Amino acid sequence: MSVALAVCVTLTLAFAGMTGLSLAMPRHHEQVTGQRALPVGRRYLFRSLGWLLLILAIVPCIQAWGAAVGTVVWFGFLTMGGLLIVLLLPYFPRLAVYAAMGAGTTSMLILCIAFFQS
């Protein structure tokens, strides 16, 4: 996997994962959907999906930079994904969720294609 592709995939996975973790919080879920109550099952679904995406984001980093540097780069991309959702969620909450869904789906497809190609 090329470095540019690894950067794009890691950033989009980190953004989608941080969005999933933020939707697991009742305050942000209400901000996006308008529903006051957040069912417990949905909370655990968003939390699990968010952590899964964040863990999967380390794969392109390790492929592009190796284990030692890739882990450090991964933490940087987690910070950038968190900053992106922090900046988008207050002003454009639904756009942030739709962007995260599209980014997560696209990056998972790219990750699967790159995995089966090598």
Secondary structure, DSSP 4 states (H G I P E B T S, - for coil): --HHHHHHHHHHHHHHHHHHHHHTSHHHHHHHH--S---HHHHHHHHHHHHHHHHHTHHHHHHHH-HHHHHHHHHHHHHHHHHHHHHHTTT-HHHHHHHHHHHHHHHHHHHHHHHHH-
